[in-house]
Amino acid sequence: MIILAVETSCDETAVALVRDGRETIAALVASQAKMHEIYGGVVPEIASRKHVEVITQLTDQVLLDANLSKSEIDAVAVSYAPGLIGALLVGLNFAKAVAYALDVPLIPVHHVRGHIAANYLAYPQLEPPFVCLCVSGGTSLIVDVKSYVDMEILGATRDDASGECFDKVARVLGLGYPGGPVIDRLSQNGDDSRFPMPQVNIKDAPMDLSFSGLKTATLNLIHNMQQKEEEIPVEDLSASLSRAVSDMLVPRVMKASERCGYQKVAVVGGVAANSRIRADLTKACDASNTALYLPPLSLCGDNAQMVGSQAYYEYLENKVADWDLNAYANRDISKG
Ligand code: KG4
């Protein structure tokens, strides 16, 4: 089954053709990051407009790259939630129009379920159940992936997402957007014990996460040094922040893994590219004889292959949308 998949939930316009949920035939991503960089974050209205400008060309190009005609598309899939509502609506209406014109099913995909499915493309042997850490600019979740379509949230952030924490700190340091990759690079040469950071434990919710205190503490450190006109040791600060984010995530994921007993952990989303988190998780999984699935960096950020992959499994469970499908800024992953 060949699925044309569309992803426009934030600042990447992405289109892909995916076969049977596991094979990418062709995929393209048009990133708007440069456009938003001057504002230090994504401007929703600009994101929507840019999606409109490129989505048709991107789709034509993906079909050309794949050497396929439109008549060979068996279904159209689209990220319909969560995300920036205007941005989501561009992809949703485009996907609806294509599915209607081709008279093929329209498959709605929860964006974070899509991120989880990035693993199915990277690891053909991987099958649920497993525990998945989903960490991006807008999400920080620990999910029990019981089956391809049955998921339960074990832990969630109470405030900011981990990616937001990196992005906001980077903005104040003038490091540009997105901040995560720059902070990651700078932290390679930094001393991670230079700035002890706060750690939060949420009463009666041992797997829940919190990043706003960490973000504020880091911003206060920066402002303090700026007021005293001290030079900011960005490498040490980046290393200390990366360590604190990893210390928030890794023990909780391992707790979730222990509780579920699957001995399989996966990590997805843009923040899954973080080298500190990857290294700490690798160590923790090795120590507990747990298989770790880390998708390649190309599948960590937003892309449409992941949407096409998850769509296949949603389709097998008859999750096909009507023409009145809407987009949602927020939606529980367990509801699909
Ligand atoms: O999944 P994604 O591309 O978009 C969504 O938010 O859905 O994730 C983007 C986030 C940004 O916050 C970015 O700063 C962060 O992923 N990120 C990283 C790294 N690469 C991207 N954070 C930490 N370390 C990285 N290497």
Boltz pocket constraint, residues with backbone or C-beta under 6 A from the ligand:
constraints:
  - pocket:
      binder: B
      contacts: [[A, 10], [A, 135], [A, 136], [A, 137], [A, 138], [A, 139], [A, 162], [A, 163], [A, 164], [A, 166], [A, 167], [A, 178], [A, 179], [A, 180], [A, 181], [A, 184], [A, 269], [A, 270], [A, 271], [A, 272], [A, 273], [A, 274], [A, 275], [A, 300], [A, 301], [A, 302]]
      max_distance: 6.0
